[in-house]
Every structure is written in C-alpha cells, then in structure tokens.
C-alpha cells in the first residue's frame, strides 16, 4: 500500500504541474515516484509501473530545465520498465513510445545515430500492434514522420521531399481533432504545427501557411498562460513568425507586436537565467529591423546595447558565442552606414573574423560567416578604397559559392553576392571581364529563382542593375531595354504594401533616366520623375529613406531643367535637396552626395541667371560652399572626398573663384591622408591614375598667382612628401630588373637617380624670397616629375609582373 500511495501522490502532483507549471509540484512528484520505486523490489508486480512513472517525470524535468544530460537517466529507467513488460503486455506499446521519444530527444541534442535507429525500431513495433484510431498509434506515427522530416533537413531549411512536410502537417491537423483545448498535449501540438507551417511558407511562400502559423502560435501562447514554464518559448515563437510576416508584407503592427512579445520573453529571463542571452539577442534583432524600417536612433542604440550584453553572457567556449559575434557585427555595420563611424566598421570586421574562427570547416554556419565577413570588407572597400579588402571579399564569396554546388538551396544567394563584388571591382579597375562575369552570375541566379520564388524580384532587380552598368560603359541598347523590362517585372512582383516597392520604383526611374540621356525621349524622363514621386510618397516624414528619395527626385528634376529650362523644376530640386540635407544626421556619409548635387544645382542657377532672388544672389558662392562641404564630410570616406575635391578644384579654377587655393590645399591633405592609410600599392596606383599628374605644382602655381610665396613652398613640399612616401614603398619591385638586360638596368639606375633628386631636402626659402626664384624651383620640380613619370612608363613596358605594374605615379 505505501508504494501505491506514493504513486498516486506522484501522479496527482505531476498532473497538477501540467496544468499550473509550478515546478515545485514536478519536483515533489519525482520524489514520490523515487520512493515508490524504492518500495518495489525487482520481483514486485508494480515495479514496471514505478520505473515508468519515475522515467516520465524525469523526462519532463529534462525538458523544462534544459538539462539534457539527465536524459540518460530517463532512458535507462524507460528501458528497465520495458524489459519488465514483455511482448503481449498491455502497457508495452506505451512504454516503447515513451522510450522512443526520449531516444529521439537525445539524438536531436547529441546526434547519436544509434538512438535514432533504436527509436525507429520501437515506433515501428508500436504502429504494427496498435489500432489505427488509438492515441498511441497516432502519437507513434507523428513521432516517426516528424523525426524523419528533421533528419531530411525539412525543419532547418535544407533540401527535403516536399511531400514529407505536407504529410507531417496533415498528421498534426488530424491529431488536433482528438485533443481539445483542455488536453495537456494540445499546446505542444499546435506549437509544432505552427513551426512547420512557417517552414513550409519559407519554402513555398504561400501566405495562407504564414497566417495559419500565426493563428496556431497565438493559440499555443493562450494555452500557456502567465506562470507556465514554457511561456517564454511561446512568446518567442509567435514573435519570430510575426517578424517573418512583417518582412514579407511590411505591416508595422506585426513588427511592434514582435518587439513587445520579445520584451515579455526577456522579462521572464532575468539575470542568471540560462536563456537570457537568447532573449537579448532576439529582442535586439527585432529592434534592428525596426530601425531599418523607421530610422529611430533609440532602436539602434538599444539593439547595440542588447547584443553587447548577449555577447558578454556567451564567453569563450559558449556554443552560441559565434552567433552573438555575428549579430553584434551586423548591427555595428548598420550603425556605420547610418553614422559613418570608422571604428564601427573596423569592429564589425573584427567580430566577423572572430565568429569565422569559431566556425571551422564543416561547421553548419561557416559559409554564413564567410559571406558576412565578405560583405563588411566590401563595405569598407567602398569607404576607404583599399584593394585588399575588395580582393579578400571576392575570394571569400568564391569560397562560399564553391561549397554550394548546383542543387544547393542557397546557391542563388551566393551567385548574387559574388556578382555584386565583381561589379564593384569593375567600377574600381575597369576590367570588363569582371562585369561580364557578374552578368552571367546574376542570370544564373535568376534561373534558380523561377516564377513564384519569394526572392525572384530581388534577382530581377540585381540583373537589371548590372546590365545598366554595362550600358553606361558600352552603350548597348539591348542591355538598356532589357534592364528596363527586368525592373518593370521586379516592380510587378512588389505590389502596394511590399517593403521593397520603393526600391523598385527608384531603380526603374533611374534606368528610365538613363534611357532618356541615350535617346532623348521626353516620356522616359517624365515617367522617371513620376516614379521617384511615388517612391517618395512611400517614405513619409520620419522614414529613414526619405532623404535619399528626395535626393533621387531632385537629381531627375535637375536633368529635366537642363533639357527644358523650366525654373520650377530647378527650384523644386534645390528645395528637395535642402530638405534631404536637414534630414541627415551630423555624421551621415550621405551628406557628401547631397552636397555635391546641391553644388551642381547652384551652378545651374548661376549659369541660367535664375539666382536673382533672396539668398540665391550669389549661386556661384553657394556652389563652392557645397563643394567644400562635400570634401569635408569626414564620414564620406577619403576616396569619395578626394573625387569630390577634384570637382571643387576644377570649378574654382574655371571661375577664378577665391576658394581655388583652399581647394588645392584640401586636396593635398586628403591625398596625403589616403596614401598614409592605404596599404595596397594597386589601390594607390588606381587613385593616382585619376589625379592630375602635376597637382602639387598646380597648387603651388595657384598660391603664387595669389601672391602667397610661403604657401607655394609648403604645397610643393607636401607634394614631395607624398611622392617620397610612395617611392619608399616601391623599391623592392625594381630589384628584378637587374636580370632583364642592359636597357632594364639603365632604366633602374635612371629611376633611382631621379628618385634621389626628388628625395633631396627642399630648398629652404627664407621669408622674402623673390617670386621668380620660387617659380624656378617649381619648374625644376615639374621637369623632375615628368622625367620620373617617363621612367616609370618605360619600366612598365618591359616588366609585366603585377608588383611593377602597380608602380605609383607621382603628382
């Protein structure tokens, strides 16, 4: 009797735990079952039941506490109970079912294939001996199908037979008909069903699956009220699927609800809770998504803080540390794009490298880390222009693509990413092979995303964009028409309400503007302006992309003004740009582009004579002001600032403007800074190709024209310093010329002689030095530079190795 009393008490407490989720009840039930087991020796008729009850309670405890190491105890107890219930015993199928489920849980956590094989054998026997309408039969069938789907990859996004997923979803629907809202199994069933419906939506993009997944997960949350141990998991699951629906439909309420649910889940995981880091990570990701959608700085700052805290809870050795490193790096990259702080970009690259180091070859997320590191290096190249970053990004993307052969579900994404960086390299170095390769890769990506694929519009957009690039460089009309057709098709796949519709409107407008420039059809220009207005309407006040939308519309309006001369277009263009500028933060790198376009618009005012009202009386001064501002946008990156500065020099010189000398001085400072931070010889060489060879001499001449002899000397010395820095980095490649014949040796000696002359300390001109003497020094310097340039060109003709081809030209 004492054993039976203990067993009854344990069952009552376990049943109450399942209703209330009070862990004290669970712990007490285990204590009672342990006592009952101790009271039932080996030959006691109740021993199998005592072992089974204790095993079941301990298995529940493992699931609640996440202590999966204790699964071994539960499995051992279930096995002992089964050994005492031979074939034909009425409770044998139930024991087999529970033992199989425990084995499958251990297999899912530790990957023991022997567990999976043993579970499959047990479940097959249950199905064979049980009636098809029994609860045990249905539970065994669900376990078989669900785990088979898991092994095939259907639950984690890999290839699988679509019928397997359909079958398991159908079985869950059938099972729910047998379990009403009061049944203890219903909550877990609807939770599993919601997750599988979300998986099927991600594979087939059927909106009904997504909506039903949300409905099912809401029900699961309702069945797990406040106080239940699993409530935080239900909150998290519902939040994740709402975030998915936001990504596909752009409904703000879904995103706000997801953030609220993640916040509630975090509140259930206080400091010290084993799942706190996961809740911090999930809430941070949702806030980051809302920042990208609305541009609220507080969301971005909160996301960074939460990711930082999550990483602190995942020290070296934690299994999820690489995930936190990756997520923290991603939000820092977002912060860089918004605020332009170089440290954020460098930190992001470092964190991605650390994450990659924790994901060695064979790790399931290694290629995601390779891709993320490649993306941030590509971003840093665009900001600083260091060739090494670009080449590293291409190499990383090639590694990822090589690991995703034909048939891999993520191959299309890798094709797209590699194509993007090849396009970037083409824009930087002008190798048409890179451009043609990018187009082939994008075409292959489109072929892997047929009609109905959720990412088809993105692939159409990417192919259209790279075709537009080829149009700009080769002028092929077919490419232009194809780009417009592809952008129209992408737009058709992004109806009103789609989060990327504004992007497609903008891209179609841009390529129509290009066609107008090629063919002069007014309709194309008018359509482009209309599309830009539609895109702007989707970016109301407060939207983070309103500023670039205003900028795009302003650019097209200024084009139409050049074509038709309507002053209203020019005034609207200027007003939009001024508004765009006020919407940008103090450190936004986008300021550079807006300032440059404002300078262009003010020059149009000046040239057209429309600057005779109010503050625009001197539009030429305003244009120079904005050129200067563009060159001084620190977050804009040294290379873009250098290019903007050249425009300032050109216009200031053309109009004999008073800022010409300042423009030259700024260019020398920027060039010196760029050369100092750029390690790649080829990067420096590519920049120098696009700069006036006599920049320092021209700058000194400008100073002399203004009567500032001392400044002229300073500018000449700055030019000499930059050249000296370049030459110290270019000695080694010359050594190989000694074995290339007498002519090569003579060139090497000439180069070194000229370099020594340029290396020599500058003439010290005391105050009051006659202008003619300074001008003579400038002429001598100019001749030396010309001779040095010719020596470099002659060396290039006989030396085709990459390191010598990259010899940098002086100014």
N, C-alpha and C positions, 0 to 999 in steps of 0.2 A: 504493500500500500504506500509506503513512503516514496518509492520510485514513481508511482502513478501520480501521487500528489505533486511531486516536483515537476513532472512532465506537464501536468495540467496547468500549473502555475506558470511554467515557461511558455506554454502556448498562448495563454491569456496575455502575458506581458508582450510577447512577440507580435500578436495581433493588434494590441493597443499601440505598439511602436509604429506599425504600418499605417495606422490611422493618424497618429499625432506627431510622428517623427521625433519623439522625445528619446534621446539616446540613453537616458537612464533606464528606460524600460528595456531597451535592447541589451544593455549590459547585465541587467538583473535576469533577463530571460536566459542568457548564456550561462550565468551562474547556476540557475535552477537545472538547466539541461546537463551541465557538468556533474552536478550532484546526482541526478538521476542515472547518468552513465556509470558513476562510481558504485551506485547501489545495484547495478545489474551486471553480475559476473558473466563470464563467457557463455555459460550454458543457460542463462536466464532468457525466457521467451521474449521479454521486452527489450533485450539488448539491441537488436537491429533498429527498433524504433528510436531508442535513446541515442544511438550513434547518429542516425539520420537527422533527428531534431537538432542535435548539437552542431552537426555539419552545416545544416541550413542556416542556423542563427549566426555561426561564424562567417559563413559566406556573405550574408547580408552585412555584417560588420566590416568585412573587407571592402565591400562596395561603398559603404558610407564613409569610411575613414580613408580610403585610398591606400590602405596598407596591403598591397597585393602580394607581398612576401608571405603573408599568412594564408594565402590560397593553398599552399602546400598542406596545411593542417586540415582545411576543409576537404580537400580532395582525398586525403588519406582516410578521413572519417567516412566520407561517402563510399569509398572503396571497401572499407571494413563492413559497412552496413550492407553493401551489395553482396559481399561474399557470404553473408548470413541469409541472403534471400535468393535461393537457387531458382533455376528455370521453373516456371509454373507458379511461383509465389505471387500472390495478387499485388503486392507492393513492389515487385521487381522493376516494372517499367517506370514507375515514378522515381525510383532510386537511380535507375540508368539515366533518366532525363536530367536529373539534377547533377549527377556526376559529369555527364557530358557538357552541360552548360559551364560548370566550374573549370573543366579542362579547356574549353574554348576560350574562357576568360584568361586563363594562364597563357594560352597560345597567343592571344592577341597582344598580351603585355610583353611576353618574353620570346615569342617566335619559335616555341618548341613544336616541330612538325609531328613528333610522336604523340603529343597531346591531341592535335587535330585528327590524326588517324584513329586514335582510340575513341575520340568523341564521335567520329563518323560511324564507327562500328556499333557503338552503343545506340545511337539515334536510329540507325537502320533497323536494329532489332526491335526498338520501340514501335516504329512505324509498321513493322511486319506483324506484330502481335496485338496491336490496339485497334479498336474500331475507329473508322474514319471520322465519326462525329464526336469522338471523345475529346475532352480538353487536352489530355496528354498527347494524343495523336497530333492535334493542331499545333501544340507547343513544340513538339519534336520537329514537325515539318518546317515551322518558322525558323527554328534554330539551324536546321540543315541549309535552307535556302539563304538565310541572311549571312551565315558564315561563308558559304560558298561564294556569295557575291563579294564579301570582304576580301577573300583570297584572290578573286579575279581582279580586284582593284576598283570595283564599282563604287565603293564608298569613299575613295580618296582621289578620284579624278582621272584614273588611268583607263586604258582600253578594257572593255568588257563586252560581253554579249548583251545587247540592249534588252533582250527578252528575259535575262536573269533579273534585271532590275524591275521590269514590269511584273514578273512572277512574284517577287517578294512583296512589292507594293500591293498586289492583288490579295496575297495571303494575309497581309496586315488588315486590309479592308474587311476580309472575311472574319478574321479573329475578333475585330471590334464589334461585330454583330452579336458575339457571345458574351461580351464583357460590358456591362452597363457602367454608368458613371460612379457607382458605389464600389465597383470591384477594384481590388488592390492592384491588379495587373494593367488596368486601362491606361493609367498615366504613362507608364513606360512604353506601352504600345503606340499611343498617339505621338509620343516624343520621337520614337524610332521612325514612325511613318512620316512625320514632318521632315526629319532629316533626309530620308530617302527621296521624298518629293522635291526637296531643294536640290539634291544631287541630279535628279532627272531634269529639272529645269535648267541647271547649268550645262547639261549635255545637249538638250533639245530646244531650250528657250521657249517652252510652252508656258504662257502666262498663267494658265489655269493651275498648273502644278505649283507655281510660286504662291498664288493666292491661297490654294488649299494648304500648302505648307504652313503659311502664317496662321490660318484658321486652326490647324491641328496643334501648332505650338502654343497658341493662345489657350486652347483647351488644356494642354499639358500644364501650363502655368496655373490655370484656375484649379486644377486637381492637386496642386502643390502649394497650399496657402502659406501665409507668413508663419514661420516657425518650423516648417519642414526642412530637413537637412538638404534636400536636393533642389530647393527653390532657386538658389543662385545659378545652378546649371540651367534650369528652365528659363530664367531671366536672360541668361547669356545666349541660349539657343534662339529665342524669339528676337533678341536684339540683332543677332547676326543675319537672320533671314530678312528682317526689316531693312537692314543696311543694303542687302543684295537688291531688294526691290527699289530702294532709292537710286542705286547705281543704274538701274535699267529704266526707271520712269521719272526720276528727278523730283519726287514728291517730298517737299520739305518736312511734312509731318512725320513721314517714316523715319527720316534721319533724326529728328528731335526725339521721337519715341525711343529709337535705338539708344541714343545717348542717355536718356532718362533710365532705361532698363539696365544699361551697363553701370550707371551710377548706383542704382539699387543693389546690383550684384556686388559692387565694390564695398558698399556699406555692410554687407553680410560677411565680408572677408577682412576683418580688422588686422592691425599689425600683429604679425605672428602666425596668421592663418596660412596654411600651405598653398592655397590658391590665390593669395592676394596679388602676386606678381602677374598672374594671368588676367585678373580683373583690371589691374592698372594698364596692362598692355591693350586690352580690348577697348577700354574707355578712351585711351589715347588715340587709337586708330580711328575711332568714330569722330572724335573732336578734330583730328587732322582732316578727315573727309569734309567736315562742315566748314573748316577754314577754307579749303579749296573751293567750296561752293559759295561762301558768303564773304570771306575775307576778313573775318573778325580776329584781330590780333590776339585777343584774350584766349580764343580757342587754340591758336597756335602755341602760345606760351604755356597753356595748361597741358597740351599734348607733349611738349618737350619735357616739362617737369615730370609728368606721369611716366614717360618712357625712361627718363633718368632714374626714377625711383624703382621701376620694374627691373632695370639692369642691375641696380645695387642689390636687389634681392636674388639675383641669379649670378653668384660669384663664379670664379673659375672652377670648372668641374660640374656645374649645374647643367642638366641635359637641355635646358631651354635657353642657355646663355647666347648661343648663336642667333636665335630668333630675336632676342632683345637687342643685340648689337645691330642686327639688320634693320629692325624697326626704328631704333633711335637714329641710325644713319639716314634713313629715308626722311624722317621728319626734319632733320637738320638740313638735308638737301632742299626740302620745301622752304625752310626758313631762309636759306641762301638766296633762292630765286625771288623771295619776297623782299628781303632786306639787303642783300648783296654783301654780307659779311664774309670775307675770305676765310676766316677761321672756321665758320660753319662748314664750308665746303671741304676744307682740309680734314676737319674732324670726321665728316661723313665718309671720306675716302679711307681714313684710318680704321674706322669702325667696320666698314665693309671688308677691309683686308683681314681684320681680326675675326670676323664672322666666317670668312672663307677658310681661314686657318683651322677653324673648328669643324669644318665640313670637308674632310679628306675625300679622295676619290672613292666612290662607292656610297657616299652619304646621299640620302634621297633629295636633300636640298642644296647640294653642291652647285648645281648648274644655275639655280636661282641666285646664289651668291655671286657666281661669275658674272651673270647678267647685270646684277645690281652694281657691282664694282665697275663694270664696263660703262654703265650709264653715267655714274658720277664722274668718272675720268673724262668721258666725252663732254660733260657739262663744264668741267674745269678747263678742258682744252678751249672750249668756246669763250671762256672768260679770260684765259691767260695766253692761249696760243702756243702752248708747249707741245711740240710734235710727239714727244714721248708718251704723253697722256693719250693722244689720239691713236698712235700705233698700238699701245697696250690695250686700249678699248677694242680695237679691231681684232687683235689676237684673242682676247677673251671671248668675244662674240663668236669667232670662228670655232673655238674650243666647244662652246655650248652647242653650236649647230652640228658639229661632228658627232656629238653624243646623242643627237636626236634624228635618227635616220628616217627615211620615208616610212610613214605609218605612225610615227610618234605623235601624240595629240598636241604637243607644244612645238612642233616643227615650224608651223606657220609664224609663231611669235619670234622664234629665233631668226627665221629668214628676214622678217621685218626689221629686227634690231640690227642685224649685220648690214642690211641695206642702208639704214639710216646713217651709220657711222661711215660707210663708204661714200655716201653722198656728201657728208661733211668733209671728208678728206679731199674729194673732188673740188669742192668750193675753196679749199685751202691751197691745194697744189696744182689743180687744173689737169689732172690725168683723166682723160676721157674713158679709159678702161674702168676706172672706179665708178663712173657714172653709169656706163652701160651695164656693169655687173650689178649695180644697185637696182636698175630697172628689171633685169632678169629675176633677181631675188624677189622683188615685190610682185612680179607677175606670178611666180611660183606660189607666193603666199596667198594671192587672190584665188588661185586654182584650188588651194586647200581649204578655202572658206566659201563653199558654194552658196547658192540662194538658200536663205533660211538660217545660215550660220550667224550666231549673235555678233561676231566680230567682222562680218563681211564689209560693213560700211567703213570700218577703220582701214581695212586693206585697200578698198577702192580709193579712199582718200589719200593713203600713202603713195600708191602708184601714180595717182594724178599729180601729186606734188612733185615727185621726182621727174615725171615727164615734163612738167612746167620748167624745171631747172634745165633740162636738155633743150627746151625751146629757147630759153634765154641765151644759151651758149651756141646753138647751132641753127636756130630759126626754122626748124622743121614744122610745117603747117599741120602735118598729120598728128604729130605729138601734141600740138596745141588743141586741135579738135578732140583728140582722144582724152586729154586732160579735162576738158570741159564736160564731155559726156560722162566720165567717171565721177567727177564732182557732182553732177546732177543726179546720178544714180545713188551716190552716197547720201545726198540730201533727201532723196525719196525714202531712204531707209531710216531717216531720222525725223519723224513727224513732229508736230507741235507737242511739246512736253518732253521730248527726248533730251537728255542732258547735254548731248553733243551737237544739237541742231545749230546752235550759234556758230560753232566751229565750221560746220559745213557751209553755212551761209557766207561766212567770211572768206573761206577758201574758194568758193565758186565766184564770189565777187572779185577776188584777186586775179584769178585766171581770165575772167572776162575783161578786166582792165588791161591785162597783158595782150589779149587779142585785139583790143582797141588800139593799142600802141603799134601793133603789127599791121592792122588792116584799116584802121580809121573809121570803123562802123560806130556811129553815134549810139545806136541801140545798146551795144555792148557796154558802153560807158554809163548810160542811164540805168541799165539793169544792175550794173555793179553797185552804183550808189543806192539803189532801192534795196538790194540785198544787204548792204552794210547798215542801212537804216533798220532793217528787220532784225539784224543781229544785235544792234544797239538796244532795240526795244526789249530784247531778252536779257539785257544787262542793266536793270534799273539802278537808280541811285543806291549805293551801298554794295553793289555786286563787285567782287574783286576784279572782274574782267571788263568793267565799264571803261576804264582808262584806255586799254588797248583798242576797244571798239571805237571810241571817239577818235583815236589816232588813225585807225584804218579809214574811217569815213572822211576825216579831214584830208588825208592823202589823196583820195579819189576825187574829192571836191576841188582840190588844187589842180589836179590833172585836167578836170573839165574847165576850170578857169583858163588854163593855158590854151585850151582848144577853142573856147567860145568867148572868153573875155567878160563873162558875167560877174560883176563885182560882188553880187550876193553870195556866190559860191566861195569867193576868196574870204569874205568877211566871216561866213559860217565856218570855213576851215580854220581860220585863226581862233575864233571863239571856242570851237571844239578842242583845239589843242591846248588853249589856256586852261580850259576846264580839266582836260586829261592830266595836265601837269599838277594841278592842285589836288587831284585825287591820289597821286603817288606819294608814298612815304619818303621821308628825308633821304633814306639810303637805298631807294629802289633803283636797280640798274636800268629800268625802262626810261628813266629820266633822259638818258643820253639820246635815245631815238626821238623822243618828243621835242627836245631842244633842237636837234638837227632839222626836224621838219618845220618847226617854228621859224628857224633861220631861213629856210627856203621860202616859206610863205611871206615873211617880211621883205625878202628880196623881190618877190613878185609885186608886193605893194610899192616898193621903191621904183622898180622898172616900169610899172604901169601908170604911175602917177596917182594912185588911189590913196596916198598916205597923207592927205592934206587935212585930216580932221583929228582933233583931240590929241591923244597920247601918241598917235602914229606919225606925228610930224616928221620924225627922222627915222624912217623904217630901216635905213642902212645901219644906223647905230644899233637898233633893236636886233637886226640880223646878226651883227658882230657879237652882240651881247649873248645871244643864244648859242652861237658857235663856240664862244669862250666857255659858256656854261657846260656845253656838251663835253668839251675836252677836260673839264674838271669834275665830271661825275666819277668819283673815286670807285664806286661800286660797279661802274660800267666795264671795268677791265682795261688793262693797259693797251692791248692791241686795238680794240674798238676806239679807245680815246685817241690813240695815235692817228687812226684813219680820219676821225672827226677833226683833229687838229690840222691835218693837211688841207681840208676844205676851208678852214678858217684862214690859213696862210694864203691860199690861192685867191680867195675873195678880197682879203685885206690888201694884198699886193695889187690886184686888178683895180681896186677902187682907191688906192693910195690912202687907206684908212689908218688912223692913228694907232690902231691896235696891232699893226703888222709886226713890229718888233717884239711885242709881248707874245704874239702867236709863235714866232720863231723861237723865242726863249722857252716857251712851254713845250714846243716840240723836242727841243734838245733835252729837257728834263725828262720827258716821257720816254724818249728813246734810250737814254742812259738807264732809266729805271727798268725798262723792258729787257735790255741786254743783260742787266745785272741779275735778274731773276730767272732768265730763260736758259736752261742748261743745254738744250738741243741746238747743235750747230745748224741743222737744217731749218729749224724754226727761225733762228736769227737771219739766216740767209734769205728765206722766203719773205720776211718783212722788209729787209733791205732792198730787195728787187723792186719794191713798190714805192720806195722813197727816193726823192731827188738825190743824185749822187753827190752834189755839192751843197747839201743842206747847211752845213756849218759855215761854208764860205758865203752862201747867200744870206745867212743870218747875220754874219759879220758885215757884209755889204750894206744890209739894211740899217745896222747900227751906225755905220759910217755916214750913210745918207742923212741920218737924223743928228749927226754931229757928236755921237757918243763913242769916242775912240776907246775908252776903257771897256765899255760893254762889248765892242767888237773884238777886243783881245780876249775877253772872257769866253765869248762864244766860240772863237777859234780853238781855245784851249779845251773847251768842253768837247768839241768835235775830235780833237786829237786824243783825248782821254778815252772816248768811246772806241775809236779805231785801235788804240793801244790795247784795250781790253780784248777786242776781237782777235788781234794778232797773237796775244799770249795764248789764246785757245786754239790756234791754228798752226802751231809749229810742227807737231808730230806728222801730219799727213805729208809734209814736204820731204821727209827722210826717204821715202820710197822712190823719189825722183833720181837719186844718185845712180841707180842701176838702169835708167831709161835712155842712156845715150848722152853725147856731149851737149846737144841742144837743151835737153832737160836739165842738165847740171848748170848750164849757163843761166837758164830761167830761174832756177832755185837761188843762185847767187845774186841775181838781179833783184829778186823778190826780197831777199834778206837785206840787201843793201838799202833798198827803198824803205823797207820797214824800219831799219835802224835810223834813217833820217827822220821818219815820222815819229820814232820813239824818242828822239832827242828832246831835251827840255826846251820849252818855248822861250823865245827871245823875251827878255824882261824889259818891257816898255815902261819907262818911268812916266809919271804924270807930266803932261805937256809934250809928249812925243808927237812930232809932226804927223799929220794925217797921211801924207804921201808915203811915209815910212811904214805905217801900219798897212796901207794898201799894197805896198810891195811885198810885205810878209804874207798877205792874203793871196797874192798872185803866185808866190813861190809855193805856198801850201797847195793851191789849186793844181799846179803843174805836177807836184809830187803825187797827189791823189790820182790824177789822170794816168801817170806812169804806173802807179801801183795797180790801178784797175786793168790796164793793158796786160801787165804781167800775170795777173790772176786769170784773165781770159785765155792767155796763151797756155798757161798751165792746164786749164780745163780741157783744152783741145787735145792734149797728149795724155792726160790722166783721167780715166773714166771710172775710177773707183769712187764709191759713194762719199767717202770722207773728204776727198779733194773736191768733188763736185759741189760740196757744201761750203767751200771757202766763202767767207762773207765779204761782201763789197763794202768798202768804206764810203763815207758820205761825200 
